[in-house]
Amino acid sequence: MKLGQCLGLLVLFFSLYILWQIRQLVLLLFTAVVLAVAINQLVWRFQQSGVKRIWAVWLSLGIIVTLLVGVFLLIVPPFIEQFQELVVLLPTGVDQIQRGINWLEERIPQIYLPEIPDINGLIEQLQPWITNLLQQAIALFSTSITAILEFLLVIVLTLMLLVNPQPYRRAFVCVFPAFYRSRVEEILSRCAEGLGAWTIGALIEMVFIGVLCGLGLWILQVPLVLAHAVLAGLLNFIPNIGPTLSVVLPMAIAFLDAPWKAGAVIILYIIIQNIESYWLTPTVMAKQVALLPAMTLTAQIVFVTLFGALGLLMAIPLAVIAKIWTQEVLFKDILDKWRQVPSSGSY
Protein backbone atom coordinates (compact mmCIF):
# COMPACT_ATOMS: atom_id res chain seq x y z
CA MET A 1 0.00 0.00 0.00
CA LYS A 2 1.37 3.40 -0.97
CA LEU A 3 2.00 6.20 1.52
CA GLY A 4 -0.89 8.29 0.15
CA GLN A 5 -3.28 5.38 0.51
CA CYS A 6 -2.13 4.76 4.08
CA LEU A 7 -2.63 8.40 4.98
CA GLY A 8 -6.05 8.40 3.33
CA LEU A 9 -7.06 5.31 5.30
CA LEU A 10 -5.87 6.86 8.56
CA VAL A 11 -7.80 10.06 7.82
CA LEU A 12 -10.91 7.97 7.08
CA PHE A 13 -10.71 6.11 10.40
CA PHE A 14 -10.02 9.33 12.29
CA SER A 15 -13.01 11.01 10.63
CA LEU A 16 -15.27 8.09 11.54
CA TYR A 17 -14.05 8.31 15.14
CA ILE A 18 -14.83 12.03 15.30
CA LEU A 19 -18.28 11.45 13.80
CA TRP A 20 -18.97 8.77 16.39
CA GLN A 21 -18.02 11.12 19.23
CA ILE A 22 -20.39 13.82 17.94
CA ARG A 23 -23.07 11.37 16.77
CA GLN A 24 -25.84 13.16 18.71
CA LEU A 25 -25.05 16.44 16.94
CA VAL A 26 -24.91 14.60 13.61
CA LEU A 27 -28.34 13.10 14.33
CA LEU A 28 -29.75 16.57 15.06
CA LEU A 29 -28.36 17.75 11.72
CA PHE A 30 -29.94 14.74 10.01
CA THR A 31 -33.26 15.55 11.69
CA ALA A 32 -33.04 19.06 10.26
CA VAL A 33 -32.31 17.60 6.81
CA VAL A 34 -35.36 15.32 7.06
CA LEU A 35 -37.60 18.22 8.07
CA ALA A 36 -36.18 20.38 5.29
CA VAL A 37 -36.80 17.67 2.70
CA ALA A 38 -40.34 17.12 3.97
CA ILE A 39 -41.21 20.84 3.89
CA ASN A 40 -39.47 21.19 0.54
CA GLN A 41 -42.19 18.99 -0.98
CA LEU A 42 -44.65 21.84 -0.33
CA VAL A 43 -42.12 24.50 -1.34
CA TRP A 44 -41.57 22.76 -4.66
CA ARG A 45 -45.33 22.78 -5.32
CA PHE A 46 -45.43 26.54 -4.88
CA GLN A 47 -42.34 26.98 -7.07
CA GLN A 48 -44.08 25.00 -9.80
CA SER A 49 -46.84 27.64 -9.67
CA GLY A 50 -44.32 30.41 -10.35
CA VAL A 51 -43.63 31.58 -6.78
CA LYS A 52 -40.01 32.51 -5.99
CA ARG A 53 -38.28 30.12 -3.63
CA ILE A 54 -37.88 32.54 -0.72
CA TRP A 55 -41.60 33.37 -0.79
CA ALA A 56 -42.48 29.72 -1.33
CA VAL A 57 -40.49 28.83 1.79
CA TRP A 58 -42.20 31.43 3.98
CA LEU A 59 -45.61 30.58 2.57
CA SER A 60 -45.05 26.89 3.33
CA LEU A 61 -43.85 27.66 6.86
CA GLY A 62 -46.89 29.89 7.41
CA ILE A 63 -49.23 27.09 6.38
CA ILE A 64 -47.48 24.58 8.64
CA VAL A 65 -47.45 26.93 11.66
CA THR A 66 -51.15 27.71 11.10
CA LEU A 67 -51.97 23.99 11.04
CA LEU A 68 -49.94 23.37 14.21
CA VAL A 69 -51.67 26.22 16.03
CA GLY A 70 -55.05 24.90 14.87
CA VAL A 71 -54.22 21.40 16.12
CA PHE A 72 -53.06 22.85 19.45
CA LEU A 73 -56.28 24.82 19.90
CA LEU A 74 -58.32 21.78 18.88
CA ILE A 75 -56.65 19.38 21.29
CA VAL A 76 -55.28 21.19 24.36
CA PRO A 77 -58.23 23.31 25.72
CA PRO A 78 -60.84 20.49 25.72
CA PHE A 79 -58.32 18.05 27.20
CA ILE A 80 -57.52 20.51 30.01
CA GLU A 81 -61.24 20.83 30.73
CA GLN A 82 -61.68 17.05 30.80
CA PHE A 83 -58.61 16.65 33.00
CA GLN A 84 -60.01 19.14 35.52
CA GLU A 85 -63.25 17.14 35.56
CA LEU A 86 -61.22 13.96 36.09
CA VAL A 87 -59.44 15.54 39.09
CA VAL A 88 -62.80 16.57 40.59
CA LEU A 89 -64.22 13.05 40.21
CA LEU A 90 -61.04 11.32 41.46
CA PRO A 91 -62.18 11.16 45.15
CA THR A 92 -65.44 9.57 44.03
CA GLY A 93 -63.51 6.97 42.03
CA VAL A 94 -61.28 6.19 45.02
CA ASP A 95 -64.36 5.77 47.20
CA GLN A 96 -65.88 3.38 44.66
CA ILE A 97 -62.69 1.32 44.62
CA GLN A 98 -62.71 1.11 48.42
CA ARG A 99 -66.36 0.02 48.46
CA GLY A 100 -65.58 -2.62 45.84
CA ILE A 101 -62.76 -3.98 48.02
CA ASN A 102 -65.08 -4.08 51.05
CA TRP A 103 -67.74 -5.89 49.00
CA LEU A 104 -65.21 -8.56 47.98
CA GLU A 105 -64.00 -9.01 51.57
CA GLU A 106 -67.60 -9.51 52.81
CA ARG A 107 -68.60 -12.14 50.21
CA ILE A 108 -65.40 -14.11 49.59
CA PRO A 109 -63.88 -16.26 52.35
CA GLN A 110 -60.68 -14.80 53.70
CA ILE A 111 -58.65 -17.92 52.89
CA TYR A 112 -59.39 -17.51 49.19
CA LEU A 113 -58.86 -13.77 49.15
CA PRO A 114 -55.35 -12.31 49.18
CA GLU A 115 -54.68 -9.56 51.66
CA ILE A 116 -55.96 -6.36 50.06
CA PRO A 117 -54.72 -3.16 51.73
CA ASP A 118 -57.14 -0.32 52.35
CA ILE A 119 -56.68 3.04 50.65
CA ASN A 120 -54.56 4.44 53.51
CA GLY A 121 -52.31 1.40 53.49
CA LEU A 122 -52.02 1.61 49.74
CA ILE A 123 -51.00 5.27 49.96
CA GLU A 124 -48.31 4.37 52.53
CA GLN A 125 -46.94 1.70 50.21
CA LEU A 126 -46.90 4.18 47.36
CA GLN A 127 -44.96 6.86 49.26
CA PRO A 128 -41.45 5.55 48.32
CA TRP A 129 -42.60 5.26 44.73
CA ILE A 130 -43.93 8.83 44.80
CA THR A 131 -40.63 10.10 46.24
CA ASN A 132 -38.71 8.36 43.49
CA LEU A 133 -41.15 9.80 40.96
CA LEU A 134 -40.45 13.34 42.20
CA GLN A 135 -36.71 12.74 41.85
CA GLN A 136 -37.26 11.52 38.32
CA ALA A 137 -39.37 14.62 37.62
CA ILE A 138 -36.44 16.87 38.61
CA ALA A 139 -34.13 14.94 36.31
CA LEU A 140 -36.76 15.16 33.58
CA PHE A 141 -36.88 18.95 33.96
CA SER A 142 -33.14 19.28 33.36
CA THR A 143 -33.39 16.91 30.41
CA SER A 144 -36.29 18.94 29.03
CA ILE A 145 -34.13 22.10 28.98
CA THR A 146 -31.57 20.25 26.85
CA ALA A 147 -34.32 18.93 24.60
CA ILE A 148 -35.72 22.44 24.08
CA LEU A 149 -32.28 23.77 23.11
CA GLU A 150 -31.80 20.87 20.70
CA PHE A 151 -35.25 21.53 19.23
CA LEU A 152 -34.39 25.18 18.63
CA LEU A 153 -31.12 24.14 16.98
CA VAL A 154 -33.00 21.78 14.66
CA ILE A 155 -35.47 24.54 13.73
CA VAL A 156 -32.67 27.01 12.92
CA LEU A 157 -30.80 24.43 10.83
CA THR A 158 -34.00 23.49 9.01
CA LEU A 159 -34.65 27.12 8.08
CA MET A 160 -31.08 27.54 6.83
CA LEU A 161 -31.31 24.41 4.68
CA LEU A 162 -34.70 25.42 3.31
CA VAL A 163 -33.82 28.97 2.29
CA ASN A 164 -30.62 28.09 0.42
CA PRO A 165 -29.77 24.37 0.35
CA GLN A 166 -27.28 24.35 -2.54
CA PRO A 167 -24.17 25.66 -0.68
CA TYR A 168 -24.57 22.98 1.99
CA ARG A 169 -25.03 20.30 -0.65
CA ARG A 170 -21.91 21.43 -2.51
CA ALA A 171 -19.93 21.49 0.75
CA PHE A 172 -20.95 17.90 1.47
CA VAL A 173 -20.05 16.78 -2.06
CA CYS A 174 -16.58 18.39 -1.79
CA VAL A 175 -15.73 16.00 1.05
CA PHE A 176 -15.48 13.18 -1.54
CA PRO A 177 -12.71 12.70 -4.14
CA ALA A 178 -13.11 14.69 -7.36
CA PHE A 179 -13.71 11.61 -9.54
CA TYR A 180 -16.65 10.52 -7.36
CA ARG A 181 -18.44 13.84 -6.83
CA SER A 182 -20.84 13.54 -9.75
CA ARG A 183 -21.83 10.12 -8.45
CA VAL A 184 -22.44 11.58 -4.97
CA GLU A 185 -24.74 14.16 -6.55
CA GLU A 186 -26.80 11.32 -8.03
CA ILE A 187 -26.94 9.50 -4.69
CA LEU A 188 -28.05 12.66 -2.87
CA SER A 189 -30.86 13.09 -5.40
CA ARG A 190 -31.91 9.48 -4.74
CA CYS A 191 -31.84 10.19 -0.99
CA ALA A 192 -34.06 13.25 -1.42
CA GLU A 193 -36.52 11.15 -3.43
CA GLY A 194 -36.47 8.41 -0.79
CA LEU A 195 -37.09 10.85 2.08
CA GLY A 196 -39.89 12.48 0.10
CA ALA A 197 -41.51 9.08 -0.48
CA TRP A 198 -41.15 8.26 3.22
CA THR A 199 -42.83 11.56 4.13
CA ILE A 200 -45.81 10.73 1.94
CA GLY A 201 -45.99 7.22 3.42
CA ALA A 202 -45.90 8.59 6.98
CA LEU A 203 -48.71 11.04 6.17
CA ILE A 204 -50.79 8.21 4.70
CA GLU A 205 -50.35 6.19 7.91
CA MET A 206 -51.21 9.17 10.12
CA VAL A 207 -54.42 9.89 8.19
CA PHE A 208 -55.39 6.19 8.19
CA ILE A 209 -54.92 5.85 11.96
CA GLY A 210 -56.72 9.12 12.64
CA VAL A 211 -59.73 8.15 10.52
CA LEU A 212 -60.03 4.67 12.05
CA CYS A 213 -59.72 6.00 15.60
CA GLY A 214 -62.26 8.72 14.87
CA LEU A 215 -64.79 6.24 13.46
CA GLY A 216 -64.33 3.82 16.35
CA LEU A 217 -64.65 6.51 19.03
CA TRP A 218 -67.69 7.98 17.25
CA ILE A 219 -69.38 4.56 17.31
CA LEU A 220 -68.59 4.25 21.04
CA GLN A 221 -69.90 7.81 21.60
CA VAL A 222 -66.71 8.94 23.36
CA PRO A 223 -66.51 12.75 23.79
CA LEU A 224 -63.97 14.83 21.80
CA VAL A 225 -63.81 12.40 18.88
CA LEU A 226 -62.04 14.81 16.50
CA ALA A 227 -59.40 15.79 19.04
CA HIS A 228 -58.66 12.14 19.88
CA ALA A 229 -58.45 11.21 16.20
CA VAL A 230 -56.00 14.03 15.40
CA LEU A 231 -53.88 13.17 18.45
CA ALA A 232 -53.76 9.47 17.49
CA GLY A 233 -52.67 10.34 13.96
CA LEU A 234 -49.93 12.70 15.16
CA LEU A 235 -48.59 10.35 17.83
CA ASN A 236 -48.48 7.50 15.33
CA PHE A 237 -45.42 9.26 13.91
CA ILE A 238 -43.51 8.09 17.00
CA PRO A 239 -42.88 4.34 16.56
CA ASN A 240 -44.05 1.99 19.33
CA ILE A 241 -44.36 4.67 22.04
CA GLY A 242 -46.75 7.01 20.22
CA PRO A 243 -49.64 4.53 19.78
CA THR A 244 -49.43 3.62 23.48
CA LEU A 245 -49.57 7.27 24.54
CA SER A 246 -52.49 8.01 22.21
CA VAL A 247 -54.83 5.64 24.10
CA VAL A 248 -54.36 7.24 27.55
CA LEU A 249 -56.53 10.35 27.15
CA PRO A 250 -59.47 8.75 25.29
CA MET A 251 -59.48 5.91 27.81
CA ALA A 252 -59.58 8.33 30.76
CA ILE A 253 -62.31 10.47 29.21
CA ALA A 254 -64.33 7.39 28.24
CA PHE A 255 -64.09 6.21 31.86
CA LEU A 256 -65.71 9.48 32.97
CA ASP A 257 -68.60 8.81 30.61
CA ALA A 258 -69.06 5.10 31.34
CA PRO A 259 -66.49 2.70 32.85
CA TRP A 260 -67.14 -0.04 30.26
CA LYS A 261 -66.18 2.37 27.47
CA ALA A 262 -62.61 2.56 28.79
CA GLY A 263 -62.13 -1.16 28.13
CA ALA A 264 -63.78 -0.81 24.73
CA VAL A 265 -61.39 2.02 23.82
CA ILE A 266 -58.37 -0.12 24.76
CA ILE A 267 -59.65 -3.00 22.60
CA LEU A 268 -60.35 -0.58 19.72
CA TYR A 269 -56.83 0.86 19.79
CA ILE A 270 -55.22 -2.58 20.05
CA ILE A 271 -57.13 -3.71 16.93
CA ILE A 272 -56.21 -0.55 15.01
CA GLN A 273 -52.54 -0.74 15.94
CA ASN A 274 -52.36 -4.39 14.93
CA ILE A 275 -53.86 -3.48 11.56
CA GLU A 276 -51.30 -0.68 11.25
CA SER A 277 -48.33 -2.81 12.35
CA TYR A 278 -49.05 -6.00 10.38
CA TRP A 279 -50.73 -4.62 7.25
CA LEU A 280 -50.58 -0.86 6.74
CA THR A 281 -46.94 -0.08 7.57
CA PRO A 282 -45.45 -3.05 5.66
CA THR A 283 -47.67 -2.29 2.65
CA VAL A 284 -47.10 1.47 2.55
CA MET A 285 -43.39 1.43 3.34
CA ALA A 286 -42.71 -1.45 0.95
CA LYS A 287 -44.39 0.55 -1.80
CA GLN A 288 -42.97 3.97 -0.92
CA VAL A 289 -39.39 3.19 0.12
CA ALA A 290 -39.08 -0.60 -0.42
CA LEU A 291 -38.25 -1.33 3.22
CA LEU A 292 -38.94 -4.86 4.42
CA PRO A 293 -40.79 -5.17 7.76
CA ALA A 294 -37.82 -6.95 9.35
CA MET A 295 -35.53 -4.10 8.24
CA THR A 296 -37.91 -1.56 9.77
CA LEU A 297 -37.99 -3.35 13.13
CA THR A 298 -34.22 -3.92 13.14
CA ALA A 299 -33.58 -0.27 12.31
CA GLN A 300 -35.71 0.83 15.25
CA ILE A 301 -33.82 -1.43 17.66
CA VAL A 302 -30.38 -0.45 16.36
CA PHE A 303 -30.92 3.31 16.22
CA VAL A 304 -32.69 3.56 19.59
CA THR A 305 -29.71 1.69 21.08
CA LEU A 306 -27.20 4.04 19.45
CA PHE A 307 -28.99 7.38 19.70
CA GLY A 308 -31.79 7.06 22.28
CA ALA A 309 -35.30 8.47 21.87
CA LEU A 310 -34.42 10.66 18.88
CA GLY A 311 -32.91 7.63 17.19
CA LEU A 312 -36.26 5.83 17.53
CA LEU A 313 -38.04 8.82 16.00
CA MET A 314 -35.62 8.99 13.07
CA ALA A 315 -35.18 5.22 12.68
CA ILE A 316 -37.16 4.85 9.43
CA PRO A 317 -35.60 7.82 7.56
CA LEU A 318 -32.15 6.71 8.76
CA ALA A 319 -32.90 3.22 7.44
CA VAL A 320 -34.01 4.72 4.10
CA ILE A 321 -30.77 6.69 3.74
CA ALA A 322 -28.61 3.73 4.84
CA LYS A 323 -30.38 1.50 2.31
CA ILE A 324 -29.84 3.93 -0.57
CA TRP A 325 -26.15 4.48 0.19
CA THR A 326 -25.58 0.74 0.63
CA GLN A 327 -27.27 -0.06 -2.68
CA GLU A 328 -25.57 2.69 -4.65
CA VAL A 329 -22.04 2.57 -3.19
CA LEU A 330 -21.50 -0.97 -1.93
CA PHE A 331 -23.54 -2.93 -4.47
CA LYS A 332 -23.53 -0.87 -7.68
CA ASP A 333 -20.14 0.87 -7.43
CA ILE A 334 -18.09 -1.87 -5.75
CA LEU A 335 -19.58 -5.37 -5.80
CA ASP A 336 -21.32 -5.15 -9.20
CA LYS A 337 -18.07 -3.98 -10.82
CA TRP A 338 -15.91 -6.57 -9.07
CA ARG A 339 -14.05 -8.69 -11.58
CA GLN A 340 -12.19 -11.89 -10.83
CA VAL A 341 -8.48 -11.41 -11.37
CA PRO A 342 -7.22 -14.08 -13.80
CA SER A 343 -4.57 -16.41 -12.44
CA SER A 344 -0.98 -16.07 -13.67
CA GLY A 345 -1.18 -19.40 -15.51
CA SER A 346 -4.17 -18.48 -17.70
CA TYR A 347 -3.81 -17.35 -21.30
C-alpha positions in Angstrom: 0.0 0.0 0.0 1.4 3.4 -1.0 2.0 6.2 1.5 -0.9 8.3 0.1 -3.3 5.4 0.5 -2.1 4.8 4.1 -2.6 8.4 5.0 -6.1 8.4 3.3 -7.1 5.3 5.3 -5.9 6.9 8.6 -7.8 10.1 7.8 -10.9 8.0 7.1 -10.7 6.1 10.4 -10.0 9.3 12.3 -13.0 11.0 10.6 -15.3 8.1 11.5 -14.1 8.3 15.1 -14.8 12.0 15.3 -18.3 11.5 13.8 -19.0 8.8 16.4 -18.0 11.1 19.2 -20.4 13.8 17.9 -23.1 11.4 16.8 -25.8 13.2 18.7 -25.1 16.4 16.9 -24.9 14.6 13.6 -28.3 13.1 14.3 -29.7 16.6 15.1 -28.4 17.7 11.7 -29.9 14.7 10.0 -33.3 15.6 11.7 -33.0 19.1 10.3 -32.3 17.6 6.8 -35.4 15.3 7.1 -37.6 18.2 8.1 -36.2 20.4 5.3 -36.8 17.7 2.7 -40.3 17.1 4.0 -41.2 20.8 3.9 -39.5 21.2 0.5 -42.2 19.0 -1.0 -44.6 21.8 -0.3 -42.1 24.5 -1.3 -41.6 22.8 -4.7 -45.3 22.8 -5.3 -45.4 26.5 -4.9 -42.3 27.0 -7.1 -44.1 25.0 -9.8 -46.8 27.6 -9.7 -44.3 30.4 -10.3 -43.6 31.6 -6.8 -40.0 32.5 -6.0 -38.3 30.1 -3.6 -37.9 32.5 -0.7 -41.6 33.4 -0.8 -42.5 29.7 -1.3 -40.5 28.8 1.8 -42.2 31.4 4.0 -45.6 30.6 2.6 -45.1 26.9 3.3 -43.9 27.7 6.9 -46.9 29.9 7.4 -49.2 27.1 6.4 -47.5 24.6 8.6 -47.5 26.9 11.7 -51.2 27.7 11.1 -52.0 24.0 11.0 -49.9 23.4 14.2 -51.7 26.2 16.0 -55.1 24.9 14.9 -54.2 21.4 16.1 -53.1 22.9 19.5 -56.3 24.8 19.9 -58.3 21.8 18.9 -56.6 19.4 21.3 -55.3 21.2 24.4 -58.2 23.3 25.7 -60.8 20.5 25.7 -58.3 18.1 27.2 -57.5 20.5 30.0 -61.2 20.8 30.7 -61.7 17.0 30.8 -58.6 16.7 33.0 -60.0 19.1 35.5 -63.3 17.1 35.6 -61.2 14.0 36.1 -59.4 15.5 39.1 -62.8 16.6 40.6 -64.2 13.1 40.2 -61.0 11.3 41.5 -62.2 11.2 45.2 -65.4 9.6 44.0 -63.5 7.0 42.0 -61.3 6.2 45.0 -64.4 5.8 47.2 -65.9 3.4 44.7 -62.7 1.3 44.6 -62.7 1.1 48.4 -66.4 0.0 48.5 -65.6 -2.6 45.8 -62.8 -4.0 48.0 -65.1 -4.1 51.1 -67.7 -5.9 49.0 -65.2 -8.6 48.0 -64.0 -9.0 51.6 -67.6 -9.5 52.8 -68.6 -12.1 50.2 -65.4 -14.1 49.6 -63.9 -16.3 52.4 -60.7 -14.8 53.7 -58.7 -17.9 52.9 -59.4 -17.5 49.2 -58.9 -13.8 49.1 -55.4 -12.3 49.2 -54.7 -9.6 51.7 -56.0 -6.4 50.1 -54.7 -3.2 51.7 -57.1 -0.3 52.3 -56.7 3.0 50.7 -54.6 4.4 53.5 -52.3 1.4 53.5 -52.0 1.6 49.7 -51.0 5.3 50.0 -48.3 4.4 52.5 -46.9 1.7 50.2 -46.9 4.2 47.4 -45.0 6.9 49.3 -41.5 5.5 48.3 -42.6 5.3 44.7 -43.9 8.8 44.8 -40.6 10.1 46.2 -38.7 8.4 43.5 -41.2 9.8 41.0 -40.4 13.3 42.2 -36.7 12.7 41.9 -37.3 11.5 38.3 -39.4 14.6 37.6 -36.4 16.9 38.6 -34.1 14.9 36.3 -36.8 15.2 33.6 -36.9 18.9 34.0 -33.1 19.3 33.4 -33.4 16.9 30.4 -36.3 18.9 29.0 -34.1 22.1 29.0 -31.6 20.3 26.9 -34.3 18.9 24.6 -35.7 22.4 24.1 -32.3 23.8 23.1 -31.8 20.9 20.7 -35.3 21.5 19.2 -34.4 25.2 18.6 -31.1 24.1 17.0 -33.0 21.8 14.7 -35.5 24.5 13.7 -32.7 27.0 12.9 -30.8 24.4 10.8 -34.0 23.5 9.0 -34.7 27.1 8.1 -31.1 27.5 6.8 -31.3 24.4 4.7 -34.7 25.4 3.3 -33.8 29.0 2.3 -30.6 28.1 0.4 -29.8 24.4 0.4 -27.3 24.3 -2.5 -24.2 25.7 -0.7 -24.6 23.0 2.0 -25.0 20.3 -0.7 -21.9 21.4 -2.5 -19.9 21.5 0.8 -20.9 17.9 1.5 -20.0 16.8 -2.1 -16.6 18.4 -1.8 -15.7 16.0 1.0 -15.5 13.2 -1.5 -12.7 12.7 -4.1 -13.1 14.7 -7.4 -13.7 11.6 -9.5 -16.7 10.5 -7.4 -18.4 13.8 -6.8 -20.8 13.5 -9.8 -21.8 10.1 -8.4 -22.4 11.6 -5.0 -24.7 14.2 -6.5 -26.8 11.3 -8.0 -26.9 9.5 -4.7 -28.0 12.7 -2.9 -30.9 13.1 -5.4 -31.9 9.5 -4.7 -31.8 10.2 -1.0 -34.1 13.2 -1.4 -36.5 11.2 -3.4 -36.5 8.4 -0.8 -37.1 10.8 2.1 -39.9 12.5 0.1 -41.5 9.1 -0.5 -41.1 8.3 3.2 -42.8 11.6 4.1 -45.8 10.7 1.9 -46.0 7.2 3.4 -45.9 8.6 7.0 -48.7 11.0 6.2 -50.8 8.2 4.7 -50.3 6.2 7.9 -51.2 9.2 10.1 -54.4 9.9 8.2 -55.4 6.2 8.2 -54.9 5.8 12.0 -56.7 9.1 12.6 -59.7 8.2 10.5 -60.0 4.7 12.1 -59.7 6.0 15.6 -62.3 8.7 14.9 -64.8 6.2 13.5 -64.3 3.8 16.3 -64.6 6.5 19.0 -67.7 8.0 17.3 -69.4 4.6 17.3 -68.6 4.3 21.0 -69.9 7.8 21.6 -66.7 8.9 23.4 -66.5 12.8 23.8 -64.0 14.8 21.8 -63.8 12.4 18.9 -62.0 14.8 16.5 -59.4 15.8 19.0 -58.7 12.1 19.9 -58.4 11.2 16.2 -56.0 14.0 15.4 -53.9 13.2 18.4 -53.8 9.5 17.5 -52.7 10.3 14.0 -49.9 12.7 15.2 -48.6 10.3 17.8 -48.5 7.5 15.3 -45.4 9.3 13.9 -43.5 8.1 17.0 -42.9 4.3 16.6 -44.0 2.0 19.3 -44.4 4.7 22.0 -46.8 7.0 20.2 -49.6 4.5 19.8 -49.4 3.6 23.5 -49.6 7.3 24.5 -52.5 8.0 22.2 -54.8 5.6 24.1 -54.4 7.2 27.5 -56.5 10.4 27.1 -59.5 8.8 25.3 -59.5 5.9 27.8 -59.6 8.3 30.8 -62.3 10.5 29.2 -64.3 7.4 28.2 -64.1 6.2 31.9 -65.7 9.5 33.0 -68.6 8.8 30.6 -69.1 5.1 31.3 -66.5 2.7 32.8 -67.1 0.0 30.3 -66.2 2.4 27.5 -62.6 2.6 28.8 -62.1 -1.2 28.1 -63.8 -0.8 24.7 -61.4 2.0 23.8 -58.4 -0.1 24.8 -59.6 -3.0 22.6 -60.4 -0.6 19.7 -56.8 0.9 19.8 -55.2 -2.6 20.0 -57.1 -3.7 16.9 -56.2 -0.5 15.0 -52.5 -0.7 15.9 -52.4 -4.4 14.9 -53.9 -3.5 11.6 -51.3 -0.7 11.3 -48.3 -2.8 12.3 -49.0 -6.0 10.4 -50.7 -4.6 7.3 -50.6 -0.9 6.7 -46.9 -0.1 7.6 -45.4 -3.1 5.7 -47.7 -2.3 2.7 -47.1 1.5 2.6 -43.4 1.4 3.3 -42.7 -1.4 1.0 -44.4 0.5 -1.8 -43.0 4.0 -0.9 -39.4 3.2 0.1 -39.1 -0.6 -0.4 -38.2 -1.3 3.2 -38.9 -4.9 4.4 -40.8 -5.2 7.8 -37.8 -6.9 9.4 -35.5 -4.1 8.2 -37.9 -1.6 9.8 -38.0 -3.3 13.1 -34.2 -3.9 13.1 -33.6 -0.3 12.3 -35.7 0.8 15.2 -33.8 -1.4 17.7 -30.4 -0.4 16.4 -30.9 3.3 16.2 -32.7 3.6 19.6 -29.7 1.7 21.1 -27.2 4.0 19.4 -29.0 7.4 19.7 -31.8 7.1 22.3 -35.3 8.5 21.9 -34.4 10.7 18.9 -32.9 7.6 17.2 -36.3 5.8 17.5 -38.0 8.8 16.0 -35.6 9.0 13.1 -35.2 5.2 12.7 -37.2 4.8 9.4 -35.6 7.8 7.6 -32.2 6.7 8.8 -32.9 3.2 7.4 -34.0 4.7 4.1 -30.8 6.7 3.7 -28.6 3.7 4.8 -30.4 1.5 2.3 -29.8 3.9 -0.6 -26.1 4.5 0.2 -25.6 0.7 0.6 -27.3 -0.1 -2.7 -25.6 2.7 -4.6 -22.0 2.6 -3.2 -21.5 -1.0 -1.9 -23.5 -2.9 -4.5 -23.5 -0.9 -7.7 -20.1 0.9 -7.4 -18.1 -1.9 -5.8 -19.6 -5.4 -5.8 -21.3 -5.1 -9.2 -18.1 -4.0 -10.8 -15.9 -6.6 -9.1 -14.0 -8.7 -11.6 -12.2 -11.9 -10.8 -8.5 -11.4 -11.4 -7.2 -14.1 -13.8 -4.6 -16.4 -12.4 -1.0 -16.1 -13.7 -1.2 -19.4 -15.5 -4.2 -18.5 -17.7 -3.8 -17.3 -21.3 
